[in-house]
Amino acid sequence: MRRTIRTQISKLLHLHCKITALFLAFPSLVLADADTALTFGSGPNDYRSYAFKANVDLFDLPVQLNLDQFLAKSTGSSDMKQSGLGLTWDVTDLLSAEYRYSTTNDGTFDVIGNEGELTFNLDEIWQGDLQTALNIGYGTFDFTPTAIARPKLANKLSFTQDRNSIGLSQDITSSFSIFALHSQYTYDRNVKSTALAILHPILNSSKAAFTLLSFPDQTSTWGIGWKPMEKLGLDLSTGRTSTLLQQRQKNTRLGMDYQFTDTLNIAAAVTRASATAVVNANGKIAQQASNDTYTEFTLGWSF
């Protein structure tokens, strides 16, 4: 396992160096801002995660290229790997649009995701000094069993998950803001009636917080952001999810971001995540309740 983790870290660092070298070799590709970040996470059951992100303004267009890579592993479950590629377009001062294509594999499902979001800067309408932003998003995710998981999944369960979301953020002062987000999920087949019977052996052995098998029904998140100093930002958020399997999930996150220099920033976050047990139709526990703490550390570089 340690060798696998070292290999994963090496790949992310190599990707970071290759992208950085590309920017330095062809500075005309980045005429405005660009930033990259590496995040390392840890948690129970020897959970480890590694994430890389890069955001690049292309030429003199109001378009930003977004890249992300995520790797995670914990004892008793398969590796999770996710790659994403997206574009952000500042259409006008009032409106921006974002698209993201992603591929995910958690050892049980291969998932292809297509997500879109529109952000309306409503303060532009009344020319306010404090920002008011409305976000409307949509995503569709195609789940297909991996070759390894197919023998365990009756009828080779494949399905599509759709997500509709709406969010609102509001600056209260120049240094204090609040936000809220609600997402609703739908499925193209009756996943609820078959999920417990089909996924019981997988749910019972899956211990990772990043499992894709929770089948969310709706999620609500709200939080606050505060900048007590120009270089220091703090955020506190809490989210609750109800699933088709009658599970209740809750997470509370406290984050800190510090702009160490003009080009270097560091960030850290602590998340407390809990979930109720999943019980099947016979009253037996298919997945134990959990109450765990996760930490993240991020090193970012902008140029």
Secondary structure as UniProt FT lines:
FT   HELIX           2..25
FT   HELIX           27..29
FT   STRAND          34..43
FT   TURN            44..46
FT   STRAND          47..57
FT   STRAND          63..73
FT   TURN            75..76
FT   STRAND          80..90
FT   STRAND          95..105
FT   STRAND          109..121
FT   HELIX           123..126
FT   STRAND          132..145
FT   TURN            147..149
FT   HELIX           150..152
FT   HELIX           154..156
FT   STRAND          159..171
FT   STRAND          176..187
FT   HELIX           191..205
FT   TURN            209..210
FT   TURN            213..214
FT   STRAND          216..226
FT   STRAND          232..243
FT   TURN            244..245
FT   STRAND          248..259
FT   STRAND          264..275
FT   STRAND          278..279
FT   TURN            281..282
FT   STRAND          285..287
FT   STRAND          290..302
//
